[in-house]
Amino acid sequence: MAINRDYLSRAVYQASLQTGRGLSRYEAETLVDFFFDLIKKTLLQGEDILLSGFGRFEVRLRPPKEGRNPKTGQKVKIPRRWTVTFKPSRVLRQRLRKID
């Protein structure tokens, strides 16, 4: 199952009703959008994000390397680039092992 922003905002809205806080759908959508905007801004500043019990998003600089065009076999230079990696927390990894 793919989870998108709409699904998350509906889940926040439903959870707010169950807890008695009663956010509106617009407020739930705004909250989810704010959360993702904050994550994007933080990563674009080159800072890592740690969500306890979930994992860490890290910004890394990948060095330049030489690759190959799969169609032609010709060597291609791949420039250095910034990328985001995710490392799940120990708690999440342990819970995922229990799913089997």
C-alpha positions as CSV (number, residue, x, y, z in Angstrom):
1,M,0.0,0.0,0.0
2,A,1.3,3.4,-0.9
3,I,0.7,6.2,1.5
4,N,0.4,9.7,0.2
5,R,-0.4,13.1,1.7
6,D,-4.1,12.7,1.3
7,Y,-4.1,9.4,3.1
8,L,-2.0,10.9,5.9
9,S,-4.2,14.0,6.3
10,R,-7.3,11.8,6.5
11,A,-5.6,9.6,9.1
12,V,-4.7,12.7,11.2
13,Y,-8.2,13.9,10.9
14,Q,-9.7,10.6,12.0
15,A,-7.2,10.3,14.9
16,S,-8.1,13.8,16.0
17,L,-11.8,12.8,16.1
18,Q,-11.0,9.7,18.2
19,T,-9.0,11.6,20.7
20,G,-11.6,14.3,21.1
21,R,-9.5,17.1,19.7
22,G,-11.5,17.4,16.5
23,L,-9.3,19.0,13.9
24,S,-11.0,20.1,10.8
25,R,-10.0,18.3,7.5
26,Y,-8.3,21.6,6.4
27,E,-6.4,21.8,9.7
28,A,-5.3,18.1,9.4
29,E,-4.2,18.7,5.8
30,T,-2.3,21.9,6.8
31,L,-0.6,20.1,9.6
32,V,0.7,17.3,7.3
33,D,1.8,19.8,4.7
34,F,3.7,21.8,7.4
35,F,5.4,18.6,8.6
36,F,6.7,17.7,5.1
37,D,7.7,21.3,4.3
38,L,9.7,21.4,7.6
39,I,11.4,18.1,6.6
40,K,12.2,19.4,3.1
41,K,13.6,22.7,4.4
42,T,15.8,21.0,7.0
43,L,17.2,18.5,4.4
44,L,17.8,21.3,1.9
45,Q,19.9,23.1,4.6
46,G,22.1,20.0,4.8
47,E,20.9,18.9,8.2
48,D,19.9,15.4,9.3
49,I,16.5,14.6,10.8
50,L,16.1,12.1,13.6
51,L,12.7,10.8,14.4
52,S,13.0,8.8,17.6
53,G,11.6,5.3,17.3
54,F,11.3,5.6,13.5
55,G,14.7,6.5,12.0
56,R,17.1,9.0,10.6
57,F,17.2,10.9,7.3
58,E,20.7,11.8,6.4
59,V,22.0,14.2,3.7
60,R,25.1,12.8,2.0
61,L,27.4,13.9,-0.8
62,R,28.0,11.0,-3.2
63,P,31.4,11.3,-4.9
64,P,31.7,11.4,-8.7
65,K,32.1,8.0,-10.4
66,E,32.3,6.4,-13.7
67,G,29.3,4.4,-14.9
68,R,28.1,2.7,-18.1
69,N,25.3,3.4,-20.5
70,P,23.4,0.1,-20.4
71,K,22.3,0.4,-24.0
72,T,25.6,1.2,-25.6
73,G,28.1,0.1,-23.0
74,Q,29.8,3.5,-23.3
75,K,31.5,4.9,-20.2
76,V,29.8,7.9,-18.7
77,K,31.0,10.2,-16.0
78,I,28.4,10.6,-13.2
79,P,29.0,13.9,-11.3
80,R,28.9,14.2,-7.5
81,R,25.5,14.8,-6.1
82,W,23.6,15.2,-2.9
83,T,21.3,12.5,-1.8
84,V,19.1,11.6,1.2
85,T,19.3,8.2,2.8
86,F,17.1,6.7,5.5
87,K,18.3,4.4,8.3
88,P,15.5,2.8,10.4
89,S,15.8,2.9,14.1
90,R,16.7,-0.2,16.1
91,V,13.1,-0.2,17.5
92,L,11.6,-0.1,14.0
93,R,14.0,-2.9,12.7
94,Q,13.0,-5.1,15.7
95,R,9.3,-4.6,15.0
96,L,9.8,-5.4,11.3
97,R,11.5,-8.6,12.1
98,K,8.5,-9.7,14.2
99,I,6.2,-9.3,11.1
100,D,7.6,-12.5,9.5
